[in-house]
Amino acid sequence: ASVAEPTTVKIWEPVDCLRRVQMLSVLTEEELEACARMCKHRRAAEGEVIFGAGEAGNSLYCLLDGNLFIKAQKGTESNTLSQRILLPGAVCGERAMLGPYK
């Protein structure tokens, strides 16, 4: 009989994610834990649009696994302003926490 190889299970730890956000670095451990209680775990399918340019944002995203492709464009697909790929451990959406961004 063969023995299955052990697998690594990633456990979602919201406080660890929040510690990565530079603008939250001034918070105490207690304050981070209070913020973490408001966090929700969300899974996105490959190719799913998480948020669109110009949409009102109210979320901070911590990428736990996979890659996140971000593209800023104005108007048509051929008018791409910038694009980047975020890797696990990255955060995005922090500007939405500060209010409208132009």
C-alpha positions in Angstrom: 0.0 0.0 0.0 1.3 3.5 -0.8 1.2 6.3 1.6 0.0 9.7 0.4 2.4 12.6 0.7 1.4 15.2 3.3 0.0 18.3 1.9 0.3 21.9 3.2 -3.0 23.6 4.0 -3.0 27.3 4.0 -5.0 28.8 6.8 -6.5 32.2 6.4 -5.2 34.5 9.1 -6.7 38.0 8.6 -4.5 39.6 11.2 -1.4 38.5 9.3 -2.8 39.9 6.1 -3.6 43.2 7.8 0.0 43.5 9.1 1.2 43.6 5.5 -0.7 46.8 4.9 1.7 49.7 5.4 -0.9 52.3 6.3 -2.2 50.0 9.1 1.3 49.6 10.6 0.4 52.2 13.2 -2.3 50.0 14.7 -1.8 48.0 17.8 -2.3 44.3 17.9 -5.7 44.8 19.6 -6.8 47.3 16.9 -5.6 44.8 14.1 -7.6 42.1 15.7 -10.7 44.4 15.8 -10.2 45.1 12.1 -9.7 41.4 11.4 -13.1 40.5 12.9 -14.7 42.6 10.1 -12.8 40.6 7.4 -14.4 38.1 5.0 -12.7 35.3 3.1 -13.6 35.5 -0.6 -12.6 33.1 -3.4 -12.5 34.3 -7.0 -12.6 32.2 -10.1 -9.9 32.4 -12.7 -10.7 35.4 -15.0 -13.3 36.8 -12.6 -13.4 40.6 -12.4 -13.2 41.5 -8.7 -13.7 45.2 -9.2 -13.8 47.6 -12.1 -12.1 50.9 -12.7 -14.2 53.8 -11.5 -16.3 51.7 -9.2 -16.7 52.9 -5.6 -14.5 50.8 -3.5 -14.9 49.8 0.2 -12.7 46.8 0.5 -9.1 45.9 1.0 -7.9 42.7 -0.7 -5.1 40.5 0.7 -4.1 38.0 -1.9 -3.5 34.6 -0.2 -3.0 32.3 -3.2 -2.7 32.6 -6.9 -2.0 35.7 -9.0 -4.1 38.8 -9.5 -3.9 40.7 -12.8 -4.7 44.4 -12.5 -5.2 46.5 -15.6 -6.0 50.2 -15.7 -7.5 51.4 -19.0 -9.3 54.4 -20.3 -12.0 53.7 -22.8 -11.2 50.8 -25.1 -9.1 47.6 -24.6 -6.5 49.1 -26.9 -6.0 52.1 -24.6 -4.4 50.4 -21.6 -2.7 52.8 -19.2 -0.9 50.3 -16.9 -1.0 46.7 -15.9 0.6 44.6 -13.2 0.4 41.1 -11.6 0.1 40.8 -7.9 1.5 37.7 -6.2 0.5 36.0 -2.9 1.0 38.3 0.1 0.2 41.4 -1.9 -2.6 43.8 -1.0 -4.8 46.1 -3.1 -7.8 48.3 -2.6 -6.2 50.2 0.3 -7.0 53.5 -1.5 -10.7 52.8 -1.2 -10.4 52.9 2.6 -9.3 56.5 2.4 -12.2 57.7 0.2 -12.7 58.6 -3.4 -9.5 58.4 -5.6 -9.1 60.1 -8.9 
